[in-house]
């Protein structure tokens, strides 16, 4: 764990972020007194919940049927 003065952190922010990204933790200090800790961000994994929308979505029986000619003409700009 590295302790860095806030003034130095302002100057070297990109380097500090890269150090933290690699897995290190950095303590920011003001006049030698620790004030804050910078730690790597851990992505939160969301649990997949299957069946949440079961019974709430309905797909028409003719969903994959060809469109009527008049509707198809509108899509084609005719």
N, C-alpha and C positions, 0 to 999 in steps of 0.2 A: 504494500500500500504506500503510495507516494503522497507526500504533503507538499502542496504548492500554494504560494502566496497569491492572493486574488489579483494583484497587479501583474504578476507573471502569467497568470491564467488568461488575462485579457489579451496579452501579447501572443500566447501560444495555444489558443483555443483549439485550432485544428489538430495540433499534435496531441493535445490532451484527450480530445474526443476519440482519436484513433487508438490511443493507449487504452482507453476505457472499452472501446469496441473489441479490442483483443482479449478482454476479460479482466483487466486490472480494475482496481478501485482507486479513486483519487480523492484526497481530502483537500478542500479549499480552506485556507487559513487567512485571517486578517491580523496582522501584527503578531504572527506566531500562534494565535489562538484558533483552533479548529472551528469552522463555522458551518460547513456543509460537506456532504459526501456525494461524489458522482459515481454511480454504479452502472454497469451495462444494462440496457433495457432487455428484458426477457419477453419475447412474444408470447402472448396468452393463447393457448390452444383452446378452441371452442369444441366442446363435445358435439358430435353429430347426433341429432335426435331425429330418427326416422319415424315417419308416420304422423308428424305433428299436424299436417294439413289434411289428414285422411278424413273424407266425408265433407270437406269444406270446398273442394274444387271439383267442378264437373266439366268433363270434356264431351262435347257434342258427338253423337254417333257419326255425323258426316264431317267431322273435323278435317280429315285428309282427302275429302272429295274435291274434284276440280271446282273452281269458282264459276259462277254463272257468267255468261259472256258479257253482260252489261257491267258487272263488277270488275271483271278482268280488264275491260276496256278503260275503266277509270284508272287502274294501276298503270296501264300502258300509255296514258295520256291521250287517249283517242276520244 
